[in-house]
């Protein structure tokens, strides 16, 4: 199934009423995010936390790009942009100041590697990096820290997010995961 098979665009003239000249891009998969599916019901570690559960899955099912010693890299299931990665410690920890030194070092190293791999494979013109610490700061899942690595291109932010609360993503998550995982450098023997 190609990416174009997953998107339905309908011309405005096909609907009852006065045509408004706009086509409709339907993204019903976003409703699960808007409705809170996959969000933890509490702050506890375990199967209820997606970032605790993902490492128990195989890489393809969990959208894992790379597994490190104390942290891993995963595709964002609800991406801001194609190639949007999350770098997560395996340990269920909410606050950046609670990370151990090895966790800080590996999250930083994996973030740098993620930028290099995405740059090589997808040629973005820039990146947004960040951690949302706490619900008021925008953390969708605040109990398990995760670093966002979002590739950016000139013109990638258009009217859709503003007017239609919709993002147009040109590649499927599974395809992007496979491409990035294949390009991820092999660990060096130390």
RAZI-V530364 format. One record per pair of residues at least 4 apart in sequence whose ideal C-beta (glycine too) atoms are under 7 Angstrom apart, sorted by the first residue. I is the first residue (numbers start at 1). J is the second residue. D is the distance in whole Angstrom. If there is no record, write none. Layout:
[[I | J | D] [I | J | D]]
//
This chain:
[[1 | 5 | 5] [1 | 6 | 7] [3 | 170 | 7] [3 | 171 | 6] [3 | 172 | 6] [7 | 25 | 7] [8 | 26 | 5] [9 | 23 | 5] [9 | 24 | 7] [9 | 25 | 6] [10 | 14 | 6] [10 | 23 | 7] [10 | 24 | 5] [11 | 23 | 6] [12 | 19 | 5] [12 | 20 | 5] [12 | 21 | 6] [12 | 22 | 5] [12 | 23 | 6] [13 | 19 | 5] [25 | 166 | 6] [25 | 168 | 7] [27 | 166 | 5] [30 | 34 | 6] [31 | 35 | 6] [32 | 37 | 4] [32 | 38 | 7] [33 | 37 | 7] [33 | 78 | 5] [38 | 50 | 6] [38 | 77 | 7] [39 | 140 | 7] [39 | 141 | 7] [40 | 48 | 5] [40 | 49 | 5] [40 | 141 | 6] [40 | 143 | 6] [41 | 48 | 6] [42 | 48 | 7] [43 | 143 | 4] [44 | 48 | 6] [45 | 49 | 6] [45 | 52 | 5] [45 | 92 | 3] [46 | 52 | 6] [47 | 52 | 7] [47 | 53 | 5] [49 | 53 | 6] [49 | 92 | 6] [49 | 143 | 6] [49 | 144 | 5] [50 | 54 | 6] [50 | 141 | 7] [51 | 88 | 5] [51 | 141 | 7] [51 | 144 | 4] [51 | 146 | 6] [52 | 92 | 5] [52 | 144 | 7] [54 | 62 | 4] [54 | 64 | 7] [54 | 74 | 6] [55 | 72 | 6] [55 | 90 | 6] [57 | 61 | 4] [57 | 62 | 4] [58 | 62 | 7] [59 | 64 | 4] [59 | 181 | 7] [60 | 174 | 7] [62 | 74 | 7] [63 | 74 | 5] [63 | 75 | 4] [63 | 77 | 7] [63 | 173 | 6] [63 | 177 | 5] [64 | 72 | 6] [64 | 74 | 5] [65 | 73 | 4] [65 | 74 | 6] [65 | 75 | 7] [65 | 85 | 7] [65 | 177 | 6] [65 | 180 | 5] [65 | 181 | 5] [65 | 184 | 6] [66 | 72 | 7] [66 | 73 | 4] [66 | 110 | 7] [66 | 181 | 7] [66 | 184 | 5] [67 | 72 | 5] [68 | 72 | 6] [68 | 106 | 5] [68 | 110 | 6] [69 | 106 | 6] [70 | 89 | 6] [70 | 90 | 6] [70 | 102 | 5] [70 | 103 | 5] [70 | 106 | 5] [71 | 87 | 6] [71 | 88 | 6] [71 | 89 | 5] [71 | 90 | 7] [71 | 103 | 6] [71 | 106 | 5] [71 | 107 | 5] [71 | 110 | 6] [72 | 88 | 6] [72 | 90 | 7] [73 | 85 | 6] [73 | 87 | 5] [73 | 110 | 5] [73 | 114 | 6] [74 | 85 | 7] [74 | 86 | 5] [74 | 88 | 6] [75 | 85 | 6] [75 | 173 | 5] [75 | 176 | 6] [75 | 177 | 5] [76 | 84 | 4] [76 | 85 | 7] [76 | 86 | 5] [79 | 84 | 4] [79 | 169 | 6] [80 | 84 | 5] [80 | 150 | 5] [80 | 167 | 7] [81 | 150 | 5] [81 | 151 | 6] [81 | 152 | 7] [81 | 156 | 6] [82 | 169 | 5] [82 | 170 | 6] [82 | 171 | 5] [82 | 176 | 6] [83 | 118 | 5] [83 | 122 | 5] [83 | 151 | 4] [83 | 176 | 6] [84 | 148 | 7] [84 | 150 | 5] [85 | 114 | 5] [85 | 149 | 4] [86 | 146 | 4] [86 | 147 | 7] [86 | 148 | 6] [87 | 107 | 5] [87 | 110 | 5] [87 | 111 | 5] [87 | 114 | 6] [87 | 146 | 7] [87 | 147 | 4] [87 | 149 | 7] [88 | 144 | 7] [88 | 146 | 5] [89 | 93 | 6] [89 | 99 | 6] [89 | 103 | 5] [89 | 107 | 6] [89 | 145 | 6] [91 | 103 | 7] [92 | 143 | 7] [92 | 144 | 5] [93 | 98 | 5] [93 | 99 | 6] [93 | 145 | 6] [94 | 98 | 7] [94 | 142 | 6] [94 | 143 | 5] [94 | 144 | 7] [94 | 145 | 6] [95 | 133 | 6] [95 | 145 | 7] [96 | 131 | 6] [96 | 133 | 6] [96 | 145 | 6] [99 | 103 | 4] [99 | 104 | 5] [99 | 107 | 7] [101 | 105 | 6] [102 | 106 | 6] [103 | 107 | 6] [104 | 108 | 6] [105 | 109 | 6] [106 | 110 | 6] [107 | 111 | 6] [107 | 147 | 6] [108 | 112 | 7] [109 | 113 | 6] [110 | 114 | 6] [111 | 115 | 7] [111 | 129 | 7] [111 | 147 | 6] [111 | 149 | 6] [112 | 116 | 7] [113 | 117 | 6] [113 | 185 | 7] [114 | 118 | 6] [114 | 149 | 5] [115 | 119 | 6] [115 | 127 | 6] [115 | 149 | 6] [116 | 120 | 6] [117 | 121 | 6] [117 | 180 | 6] [117 | 183 | 5] [117 | 184 | 6] [118 | 122 | 5] [118 | 124 | 6] [118 | 149 | 7] [118 | 151 | 5] [118 | 180 | 7] [119 | 123 | 7] [119 | 124 | 6] [120 | 183 | 6] [121 | 179 | 6] [121 | 180 | 6] [121 | 183 | 5] [122 | 151 | 6] [124 | 151 | 3] [124 | 152 | 6] [124 | 153 | 6] [125 | 152 | 6] [125 | 153 | 5] [125 | 154 | 6] [126 | 152 | 4] [127 | 149 | 6] [127 | 150 | 6] [127 | 151 | 6] [127 | 152 | 6] [128 | 148 | 7] [128 | 150 | 4] [128 | 152 | 6] [129 | 147 | 7] [129 | 148 | 7] [129 | 149 | 6] [130 | 148 | 5] [131 | 145 | 6] [131 | 147 | 5] [132 | 137 | 5] [132 | 138 | 4] [132 | 139 | 4] [133 | 137 | 5] [133 | 139 | 6] [134 | 139 | 6] [134 | 142 | 6] [135 | 139 | 6] [135 | 142 | 5] [152 | 156 | 6] [157 | 161 | 7] [159 | 163 | 5] [160 | 164 | 5] [160 | 166 | 5] [160 | 167 | 6] [160 | 168 | 6] [161 | 165 | 7] [161 | 166 | 7] [161 | 167 | 6] [171 | 175 | 5] [171 | 176 | 5] [172 | 176 | 7] [173 | 177 | 6] [174 | 178 | 6] [175 | 179 | 6] [176 | 180 | 6] [177 | 181 | 6] [178 | 182 | 6] [179 | 183 | 7] [180 | 184 | 6]]
//
